[in-house]
Amino acid sequence: MPDFLDTKKLLPNLGIGLGLRRELASQTLENRSRIDWLELIPENYMGLGGACRERLESAREKFPLVTHGINLSIGSTDDLNSEYLSKLKKLLDFTDSPWFSDHLCFTSFDGIYMHDLLPIPRSKEAIKLIAEKVKRVQGTVGRPFLLENISYYMNVPGSQMSDSQFLAEVAEKADCGLLLDVNNVYVNSLNHGFDPFQYVDQIPLERTVQIHVAGHKQGTDYVIDTHGSAVVEPVFELLRYVLERVDVNGVMLERDQNFPEFEEILSEVDHIRKISQAATRVKQTGALPTAACHVNPQERKREFPDTGRKELTEVKHARVFSA
Amino acid sequence: MSSLREIENTLTSILMERQPVESAQSLSCLLEDEKFDTEGARLYARLIGYGHNDVISSIYPYCAKVLNRSWERTVKQYVQVFPPDHFHLNSSARRFPRFVSENCHELLEKWPYLAELADYEWLEMELLEADTAISVTSKTPLSDPHAFVTLGPVTNPTLKVRTYKYPIQQIVDLIEGGKGFRKKFRPEQSHVAMYRDPHSHKVRIVDLDDNAQILLSEADRSSYGDIARRAVELNPKRDPQLTVTDVIELIEQFHDINLFVGERKIGT
């Protein structure tokens, strides 16, 4: 494959998208005029028939699709799962997605799948391992691959560098793209006490192909990335900050639980579109980009939430039991 | 210095609650005076546990109702014995029926049908997701005598027939009705046909009597006439004409509900 930044130049600009979720599928598929593209969780469709297959086929007829995986487990010291890769490739060939993504984390070890996105030690050893695995994944699948920064709730022992440094080194060594989740950056900045704008400045932003925007839950001790509430203004500010500095190929809204009226979701999509258009004007006119907003990172507080987070809820969409 | 593999191994053991959180303090990658993040690890362990409980409860709602207060504990034990071993989340519930029959002797003493109930529930899940294409083709009227002897039905490719020692469908109906499942059930053989509807993608369940089960199991290699003949054999004391009329009605019904999805020429 050519250098990733050359590859990025050839990728289409998909516009503003939404996550395809079972609960919202019919309304989503009816709103092609306000939603440009859809992101789906491949584990919910790989090797599955019935209603899943029908939903996938309907979505493919109407929208450009990209996949955002959960269980590639790129950070695991286990070898890559060949069955997973083969099924993913088959799905991507069917959807003809311009790129695909997964998380910078591990979800399995020694064949055990924990079905959660677990942080990895930010070490040189991990960077080397992940870079090698990413190259094999891109080689096998034959499409550009993006890694997403996760939200995390514990300090992993064996970490030798900051989160932004780790993400930067992995992306450079693996020569892959980034899926920047601005909500995750914001949530982590609150939980772990850093400046989200500085974080963005420290990563190779030019590798960003896609951006995730989502809502979170402010608990008493922790801020949890739930994808279950409206996007807050500081997250939109971070989005604006990024979009004024880099061209990306797609921005999408993740909403996975606590669903409001669909019009409310569409309004958020519209709002993201306005921010994106305004950022494009800033870049075109050469105006000064928005300066970083000052935030006061708070001390991390502890919380044991009653509800699952984004990752759990996303995976829940695989649980299509009550057909 | 602990290797990445050692760290992941320790984290996995802790998060899957196979060893206490405190044991991570022995990791040699911890810096001097550095404390392992026990609260963070506990949070993850708890969330992973919620996830397992959610998915298994969503697939086995009847077992959950029967076990009631013992349910969460049973799920925890199941995950310890059969940890999720597949990237498909639902697949993590796949071995629950086996777990019940091999590991839950006390529960089986109280609810001897529990393993069969779990099998019933997993089968429904499996059929919902089965990657099987179902094509439905038209059917010749059975009033055509030539068709009756030269054609036979094509069964829905997702069809599974189970024979249980207990009246599982009756038990399910009682659980759904919100009553009666605490009563003792005597063993009473029952047959259940389960398949996915090609249009709604819902799983349909048909209660079969002994003879219907035999006829269905032989349907894929029989003509309509063979099925009728077999039915007469199975009901030697009944008026053959009535039996044939009933069988024709049954075949029509099976076509109507997409248990039969087409027909084929005999010998092809």
Interface residues (C-beta under 8 A of the other chain):
Chain A: E43 M46 G47 L48 G49 G50 A51 C52 R53 E54 N71 S76 T77 N81 Y84 F106 S108 F109 D110 G111 I112 Y113 M114 H115 D116 L118 I120 P121 S123 E125 A126 L129 Y153 M154 N155 V156 P157 G158 Y222 R302 E303 F304 P305 G308 R309 L312 V315 K316 A318 R319 V320 F321 S322 A323
Chain B: M1 S2 S3 L4 R5 I7 E8 N9 L11 T12 L15 M16 A24 L27 C29 L30 E34 F36 D37 E39 G40 A41 R42 L43 Y44 R46 L47 I48 Y50 G51 H52 D54 V55 S58 I59 P83 P84 D85 H86 F87 H88 L89 N90 S92 E124 M125 L127 L128 E129 A130 D131 T132 A133 R196 S200 H201 K202 V203
